[in-house]
Amino acid sequence: MSIRIAHVTRRFGAFTALDDVSLFVPSGQLLALLGPSGSGKTTLLRIIAGLETPDAGAVHVADLDVTNVAPREREVGFVFQHYALFRHMTVFENIAFGMRIRKTPSAEVEKRVRELLHLVRLEGLERRYPSQLSGGQRQRVALARALAVRPRLLLLDEPFGALDAKVRQELRQWLRHLHDEMHVTTVFVTHDQEEAFEVADHVVVMRGGRIEQSGSPQDVFDNPATPFVMDFLGQVNVFHGRLEAGQMHLGGIALDYPEYTHTESRNATAYVRPHELALERAPSQGTSLPVRVLHVNPAGAVTRVRVISEPFGVQLNVDLRPDDYSELRVQPGEQLFATPRRVRVFMQDDYVI
C-alpha cells in the first residue's frame, strides 16, 4: 500500500511541528524518517497512523483519503520505542491481543501467533512475561504484535533506540530481512544515520518541520543537498573560503571547482569528510595544507588521526585506511600535509553547487 502525504501542516500552539510537508512512499518500500529531535519526524509518523490530525493537508493510503479516518480503520501496525507491551500478559497473549479484540476465531489466533513466533525467532518463549525477556526479545514481541493483524502499513518510532549497540545492530539486520520476506510498506523514525542507511530503501532527512532532502541512502550521502544534511550525516571538516572563476580558495590553497564559472567572488563553505582527507609527507602542488598531528587512535577498522591546521586555526579529523596507516605510521607531533580528495561546496545562501 502506497502512502501520499500532501501539504501537511501541524501546529501545537505557537510551535509548528510540520510545515507544508509532502511525501510519497511507494507500496512495499522501507522508508526512514531521519533527523534530530524536534525535526517533526515522529509527528509525521503519528499523522500517518491517525494518532494525530493535521491542521492542513491530506493523507492518502492506496489513493484513499484517510485524513479523518480512525487509526483502527487504517489497518496500521505501530511499534513504539519502549515496546508498550502488556506486563501482565504472556508473549503469546501480547501477540494475540489485536486479534482477540477483533473477535478472530481461536484456531486462527493460535495459527497466526505460532507463525509469528517462528518469524521473529521466539519459539519456546510464548509462556514468558515481558519482564522475563531481554530488550531485543521484547522489541521482537512488539513487532510480532503489530504484524499479527496483517497491517497494510507498518510504522516504527525509534524502534531500537532503547537498546544497546550490539542488539541494535542485530535487530537492524533482522528488520531488513523481515521486510524482504513480507514486503509490507514500512516507515520508521530514527535519529541514527547509520541505522537509516543500513536498513532503508529510501531516506527522508527532516529539520524544523520540513524535508531537507529525500532520496536513496547512497544519493543522500554522496550528494547532500544542503549544509545541514552534510553536517548531520556524520563527522565533517569545515573550511570557510571563497569561490571565484572555477576555483575554491581556502587560505593558501586553491582547488578546482569548475561548476562555479563566475568571476564574481562569493563567500562559500567547503565540507570534507574525514575519509576524504589524505595525509602525506610531501605537499601536493597548491592543494595541500600543512598540519601537525595531535592524536592518533589506531583502534577499529580505520585509524582516526586528529591534526591541527595552523593557517586555518582549526583542528581536523582524518580517517586512514589500514594500508595508508601502515605506510605512514604517523606519530603525534609530526608535521604532515593534508590534501582533500573530495570537497563539497555550499555558498552562504545554502545553494549547493
Steps between C-alpha positions, in 0.01 A plus 500: 500500500641837399490810722458854370545799732371820337591843646459393861538761775471435874528758775507468877413847625764738366732212402484368143594132508438443127505774240340417162652150472440288190632147457429184299584149623456233230337170589741253658771758574691524827543872568695668780408840643834631623572815696585651837256532789227753422531463122139375464564140407298341782212744446494399132499131595210553742303685233547206263376272779201721577621574853528869408279704265664759272390863512528510122573253221401141436616140546425240234557127531470311171325806347239504780477819707544387863565844652197472729485120524545348848832320567340157535334530160830587329635147560831629630747315718680741737815414699613735776856557620431360846303196380172587682443131577236389752703394802226273637472303173722225367687532170225296334219721631687821417532390138139377492355818654405679177334190361311432822337846502402446136318178601729282286420126544726326751636249248607783270657688791697191600624444144595864442685538831697179432596634157618827649693337782693314233543814289644704787702207636327473837373141490496349848463837673125540453421436870747758630408849617669818371702535821660162423628610158800698381451841338553356153248223565241748626542711188445192282181425695384856432567453128317167496200659674492777239516244217240264649203692358655497150538878475513677167769729643766444765614811691790496747597788729869476599457121523854425618580820689475342845737211422877468527720524190549126440129419529411797277734369231347151514143633488576734211613204290202298615252778412647530150471123454143504636400777261649313203284201593174688562520807269264699723534876447706618796591842640735530794629798696860527610762760586778248427628552145689168502176320585307680226763433235540133589130411509304734272430502127435874516606767750320827580708750699291746704575823682269754664181338372615491138663248268860596429571214258342179377670222307678167508754456784785511249375816330435685826845412635692570180305807391375690808264776390568746784769578758267361769481159328875499445566579865232268639623191316809434706814690586626765257786745474386855420700763311391856429623657179384649174403392150638680199543411131487124536702471818431466872756701696570368849768701670820438309368227272271499199291204387344465157124551513385535138130504596543865604607695189423857611781749549309656789643381830249330733547394861455125534549211739679178407426170673739205498424171671782343706553213254524753214814664644834342413809539718834520320861574589549721195259769379292475184557809287262772614241268654648398837478649847792469744375330818638373829387168648332531839363152569496156338239234580577176309205304643229363272467467124661841441768698679363833616754780492441847641715778355514877527520732201683810618404716194131443580537475876274192497534137595419239235405134516651253255403133461782284361444162341716217642741498204544880515572486873745213455689705243503830690519385865416852610601614848378789718704815437588418140468766231303368199284625214124450466355482149123492436397218266145633469347832597133594516440871473200705612458874456370701792143494369511117547489445125698191413725526196 
